[in-house]
Amino acid sequence: MSSSRKNHGSSGTPRQLTRVVDALRREGRASRSELVRTTGLSRTTVGSVVAELLARGLVVEDQETEPAGRGRRATRLRLDAAAGVAVGIDFGHQHLRVAAADLASRVLTERLVDVDVDHDACEAIDAAAALVDDVLADAGVARERVIGAGLGLPGPIDARTGTVGSSVILPGWAGVNARDAVSERLGLPVEVDNDANLGARAEAAFGAGRGCSDFIYVKIASGIGAGLVLGGRLHAGATGTAGELGHVQVAPGGAVCRCGNRGCLESVAAVPALLDLLRPAHPGALGVRELLRLVDEGDLGAVRVVTDAGRILGRVLADLCNVLNPHQIIVGGDLSAAGAPLLDGINESIGRYALPSAAHSLRVVAGELGMRAEVLGALALVITETDRLPSRDLDAPLVA
């Protein structure tokens, strides 16, 4: 007897499949009854979804060694981590990070190199291809086992086309279809998103956003961006550019921003602006590591500029909270390691400017994943897109 895709008419929707896969990823192993409780899906739907995942080779069944009542042994399900490997590629403005993970999201190996990403897309893609080869070699993974790559870039991405949309933020990438270019270079399916959205994905799957259906992830680094998770789903907007907080005007008549406007949030609260404020008091080389060290040591000037940045950012976030009413704000990026001065500044402004009903139950927390959030989000972009996960050739017979 054989079975093929056309016989799976009662299988779950992609969203239902994703909910079951995510539950198994979180729990490790679970019975069908436990999946009903954790996913909120009906017993019939869970049964149908599990049957499809078993057929696709993504899930395996284990028999418990202890009886589960009435002399029967309980069957528990787990993801088959060996069913494939995902690759995550995180392009920062000055770095490239690549990781490989199994389908249970266990990172197998990871590498980081310094590289100028902004000014030459071809060189950056070549560097990524070489690093992917190194990572797969480190992990002992044949390319045939790779199901796809997730790609993050620090700029606006047109979600409809995969094209980079800014000649200012990423001058060497303007008009480049990043998804197609990297896919052709790697010989792999590729999905692309901006870095803040990937940070939000990662914190939702593995970090401070687990179990939270409505939160804002804010990345503060050389720029400022946000990933918006609403109703448990990432909100990308009509063209994929939702969350560009860095270009909200906060100081009319202020410094000219790289976007061409004056007084953008990024021009007063992103890391380069804070370093410029501190250089007169700290001549010589000054970068984000030195800034964080000064804050940790209690340097009054460093603490002040970080707190002020938090207050300015918090003013913008207060307006966003009034509109979206999230449960949490998760702060990531380079500056998140500054800790209390930054979070206290954000909280102060939210308490002052947000509606009490929006601020009352809101938590402002640092992200849990640090500098790895974006590459983990790139992995999640592949692994959690269940319709892209491998099947054991569903169009061919499952049983010969």
C-alpha positions in Angstrom: 0.0 0.0 0.0 1.3 3.4 -0.9 0.6 7.0 0.2 1.4 10.3 -1.4 0.7 14.0 -0.9 -2.7 13.9 -2.6 -3.8 11.5 0.2 -3.1 14.0 2.9 -6.3 16.1 2.3 -7.1 16.1 6.1 -3.6 17.2 7.1 -3.1 20.3 9.2 -2.6 23.9 7.9 0.9 25.3 7.9 0.1 27.3 11.1 -1.2 24.2 12.9 1.9 22.2 11.8 4.1 25.0 13.1 2.3 25.1 16.5 2.9 21.3 16.9 6.5 21.5 15.8 7.2 24.5 18.1 5.6 22.7 21.0 7.8 19.6 20.5 10.8 21.9 20.1 10.1 23.5 23.5 9.1 20.4 25.4 11.5 17.9 23.8 9.0 15.1 24.0 5.3 15.0 24.4 2.3 12.7 24.1 -0.6 13.6 21.8 -2.7 14.5 24.8 0.0 16.9 26.0 0.2 18.4 22.6 -3.6 19.1 22.7 -3.1 21.0 26.0 0.0 23.0 24.9 -1.2 23.9 21.4 -4.8 24.5 22.1 -5.7 22.5 19.0 -8.4 19.8 19.0 -7.5 16.1 19.5 -8.6 15.4 15.9 -6.3 18.2 14.5 -3.3 17.1 16.6 -3.8 13.5 15.4 -3.9 14.7 11.8 -0.9 16.9 12.2 1.1 14.3 14.0 0.3 11.8 11.2 1.6 14.2 8.6 4.8 14.9 10.6 5.4 11.2 11.0 4.9 10.7 7.3 7.4 13.5 6.5 10.0 11.9 8.8 10.1 15.0 11.0 8.8 13.3 14.1 9.5 9.9 15.6 7.6 8.0 18.3 9.2 6.6 21.5 7.7 4.0 23.8 7.9 4.9 27.5 9.5 2.1 29.5 7.0 2.5 32.3 3.3 1.5 31.9 1.0 4.4 31.4 -2.0 2.8 33.2 -4.2 -0.2 32.2 -1.1 -2.1 31.2 -0.5 0.1 28.1 2.8 1.9 27.4 2.6 5.6 26.6 3.8 6.8 23.2 5.7 10.1 23.2 6.7 12.1 20.2 9.9 14.0 19.5 11.4 15.9 16.6 13.8 13.8 14.6 16.8 16.2 14.8 18.7 14.2 12.2 16.1 14.8 9.5 18.0 17.9 8.2 20.2 20.9 9.0 19.5 24.6 8.7 22.0 27.4 8.1 21.7 30.9 9.6 23.6 33.9 8.2 23.7 37.2 10.1 25.1 40.1 8.2 25.9 43.0 10.6 27.3 46.3 9.3 30.8 45.2 10.3 30.5 41.4 11.0 29.3 38.2 9.5 28.1 35.3 11.7 27.1 31.9 10.4 25.6 28.9 12.3 24.3 25.5 11.5 21.6 23.8 13.6 19.6 20.6 13.5 15.8 20.6 13.3 15.5 20.6 17.0 17.3 24.0 16.9 20.4 22.6 18.5 23.3 24.7 17.2 26.0 22.4 15.8 28.7 24.9 15.1 29.0 28.7 14.7 31.6 31.1 13.4 32.0 34.9 13.5 34.3 37.1 11.3 34.8 40.8 10.9 33.9 42.0 7.5 32.6 45.3 5.8 29.2 44.2 4.8 27.8 47.6 3.7 29.7 48.6 0.6 30.0 45.6 -1.6 27.3 43.0 -1.7 29.2 40.6 -4.0 32.2 40.5 -1.6 29.9 40.1 1.4 28.1 37.2 -0.3 31.4 35.5 -1.2 32.5 35.8 2.4 29.2 34.3 3.6 29.5 31.4 1.1 33.0 30.6 2.3 32.0 30.7 5.9 29.0 28.5 5.3 31.4 25.9 3.8 33.6 26.2 6.9 30.7 25.8 9.3 29.3 22.7 7.5 32.8 21.2 7.4 33.2 21.9 11.2 29.8 20.2 11.8 30.6 17.3 9.5 27.4 18.0 7.5 27.0 17.2 3.9 25.4 19.9 1.9 22.7 17.5 0.7 21.3 17.5 4.3 20.9 21.3 4.4 17.2 22.2 4.0 17.8 25.9 3.5 19.4 29.1 4.8 18.0 32.0 6.7 19.6 35.4 6.0 19.5 38.6 8.0 20.5 42.1 6.9 20.7 45.3 8.9 18.3 47.3 6.7 14.8 47.3 5.2 13.9 44.3 3.1 10.9 44.2 0.7 9.2 41.1 1.9 7.5 40.6 -1.5 10.7 40.3 -3.5 13.6 39.8 -1.0 15.2 43.0 -2.3 17.1 45.5 -0.1 15.3 48.8 -0.1 17.8 51.4 1.1 20.7 52.9 -0.8 21.7 54.8 2.4 21.7 52.1 5.1 23.3 49.4 2.9 24.7 51.3 -0.1 26.4 48.3 -1.7 23.1 46.3 -1.6 20.6 48.8 -2.9 18.3 47.1 -5.4 20.0 43.7 -4.8 17.7 40.8 -4.5 19.4 39.3 -1.5 17.3 36.2 -1.4 18.0 35.2 -5.0 21.7 36.3 -5.0 22.6 34.3 -1.9 20.5 31.3 -3.0 22.3 31.2 -6.3 25.7 31.5 -4.6 25.0 28.8 -2.0 22.9 26.5 -4.2 20.3 26.4 -1.4 16.8 27.8 -0.8 17.1 31.1 1.1 14.7 33.2 3.2 15.7 36.8 4.1 14.5 39.3 6.6 15.9 42.3 8.4 17.9 41.9 11.6 15.3 43.2 14.1 12.6 40.9 12.8 15.1 38.0 13.2 15.9 39.1 16.7 12.2 39.0 17.5 11.9 35.5 16.0 14.7 34.3 18.1 13.5 35.8 21.4 10.1 34.4 20.7 11.4 30.9 20.1 14.3 30.7 22.5 14.5 33.7 24.7 12.6 36.4 26.7 9.6 36.2 24.4 8.8 32.6 24.9 5.1 32.2 25.7 4.4 35.9 25.0 2.0 36.6 22.2 2.4 40.4 22.0 5.8 42.1 22.3 8.1 44.6 20.7 11.8 43.6 20.2 14.0 46.7 19.9 17.5 46.3 18.6 19.9 49.2 19.5 23.2 49.1 17.7 24.5 51.3 14.9 20.9 51.8 14.0 17.6 51.3 15.8 14.9 48.9 14.6 12.0 46.9 16.0 10.4 43.5 15.4 6.7 43.5 16.2 5.1 40.3 17.4 1.3 40.7 17.5 -1.1 37.9 18.3 1.8 35.5 18.2 2.8 36.4 14.7 5.6 38.6 13.4 4.0 41.8 11.8 6.1 42.8 8.8 3.7 45.4 7.3 2.6 45.8 3.7 6.1 45.7 2.2 8.1 44.3 5.1 9.4 47.5 6.6 7.3 47.7 9.7 9.3 48.6 12.8 11.8 51.2 11.4 11.8 53.1 14.7 15.2 54.6 14.1 13.7 57.1 11.7 11.0 58.4 13.9 11.7 62.1 14.3 12.4 63.1 17.9 14.4 66.4 17.5 13.0 68.7 14.8 15.9 70.7 13.5 18.4 68.2 14.9 21.3 66.5 13.3 20.9 65.3 9.7 20.3 61.5 9.7 21.7 59.2 7.0 18.1 58.8 5.7 18.1 62.6 4.8 15.8 63.8 7.5 16.7 65.7 10.6 16.5 64.6 14.3 15.7 60.9 13.8 15.8 58.7 16.9 18.9 56.9 15.4 20.8 60.2 15.2 20.5 60.8 19.0 20.1 57.3 20.6 22.0 54.8 18.5 25.5 53.7 19.5 27.4 56.0 17.1 25.6 59.0 18.6 26.4 58.0 22.1 30.1 57.4 21.3 30.3 60.9 19.7 29.0 62.4 23.0 31.6 60.6 25.1 34.7 61.1 22.9 35.6 64.6 24.3 35.8 63.1 27.8 37.4 59.9 26.6 39.9 60.7 23.7 41.4 57.9 21.7 39.8 54.7 20.5 36.2 54.4 21.8 33.9 51.7 20.6 30.8 49.9 22.0 33.0 47.6 24.2 34.6 50.5 25.8 31.2 52.2 26.3 29.8 49.1 28.0 32.9 48.8 30.2 32.5 52.5 31.3 28.9 51.9 32.1 29.8 48.8 34.1 32.4 50.7 36.0 29.9 53.4 36.9 31.5 56.2 34.8 29.1 59.1 35.3 29.2 60.4 31.8 28.7 57.0 30.2 25.8 56.2 32.5 24.2 59.6 31.8 24.3 59.3 28.0 22.9 55.7 28.1 20.1 56.7 30.5 19.3 59.7 28.3 19.2 57.5 25.3 16.8 55.2 27.1 14.5 58.1 28.0 14.4 59.3 24.3 13.8 55.7 23.1 11.2 55.2 25.8 9.3 58.3 24.6 8.9 56.7 21.1 8.1 53.3 22.6 5.4 54.9 24.8 3.5 56.0 21.7 3.9 52.6 20.2 2.6 51.0 23.4 -0.5 53.2 23.3 -1.1 51.9 19.7 -0.2 48.3 20.1 -0.6 47.5 23.8 2.1 44.8 24.1 2.8 42.6 27.1 6.6 43.1 26.8 9.4 45.3 25.3 12.5 43.2 24.8 15.7 45.2 24.4 18.4 43.7 22.2 21.4 44.7 20.2 24.8 46.0 21.2 23.5 48.5 23.8 21.3 46.0 25.6 24.3 44.9 27.7 24.3 48.3 29.3 21.5 46.9 31.6 19.9 49.0 34.3 20.7 52.6 33.0 19.2 51.9 29.6 16.1 50.0 30.9 15.5 52.5 33.7 15.5 55.3 31.2 13.0 53.5 28.9 10.8 52.7 31.9 10.8 56.3 33.1 9.5 57.6 29.8 7.0 54.9 29.3 5.7 55.5 32.8 5.4 59.2 32.0 4.0 59.1 28.5 2.1 55.9 27.9 -1.5 55.5 28.9 -1.7 53.9 32.4 -3.7 51.0 30.9 -0.9 50.3 28.4 1.9 50.8 30.9 0.4 48.9 33.9 1.1 45.4 32.8 4.0 46.1 30.5 7.4 44.6 31.3 10.7 46.0 29.8 13.4 43.4 29.8 16.8 42.8 28.3 16.9 40.1 25.6 18.3 36.8 26.7 20.2 35.9 23.5 22.6 38.8 23.2 24.7 39.2 20.0 23.5 35.7 18.8 19.9 36.7 18.6 20.0 37.5 14.9 21.7 34.3 13.7 19.4 32.3 15.9 16.5 34.1 14.3 17.9 33.3 10.9 17.9 29.6 11.9 14.3 29.9 13.2 13.3 31.5 9.9 14.1 28.2 8.2 13.2 25.7 11.0 9.8 27.2 12.0 8.6 27.6 8.4 7.1 24.1 8.5 6.1 24.0 4.9 9.7 24.3 4.0 10.9 21.5 6.3 11.9 18.4 4.5 9.5 15.6 3.7 10.5 12.1 2.8 9.4 12.7 -0.8 5.7 13.1 -0.2 5.0 12.9 -3.9 6.5 9.4 -4.0 5.2 6.3 -2.1 6.0 6.2 1.5 6.0 2.5 1.5 7.3 0.6 -1.5 
